[in-house]
Amino acid sequence: MITKDKTWINKESGEPVLILRVAKTYVTYQNAQGDIGSKHPMIFLQDFEEQGE
């Protein structure tokens, strides 16, 4: 489950991102460089995996 303040890992780059906000239609996240991104939760789950899995 995607929850605020959790760290997820980009499957392609291995880069960690911090979840800033979770809503029904989007997930907002920030990478280590401070860049903020937003994706639909279904797309987010395809591109990222929960840290520690």
Buried (B, 14 or more C-beta within 10 A) or exposed (E): EBEEEBEBBBEEEEEBBBBBEBEEEBBBBEBEEEEEBBBEBEEBBEBBEBEEE
